[in-house]
């Protein structure tokens, strides 16, 4: 299952978190 885990330890998780936060804020604005 470690192979299926997203590369948060490699720093890619920060980009995913930023994109997710932007998507959530944009979704709230649209709503």
Buried (B, 14 or more C-beta within 10 A) or exposed (E): EEEEEEEEEEEEEEEEEEEEEEEEEEEEEEE
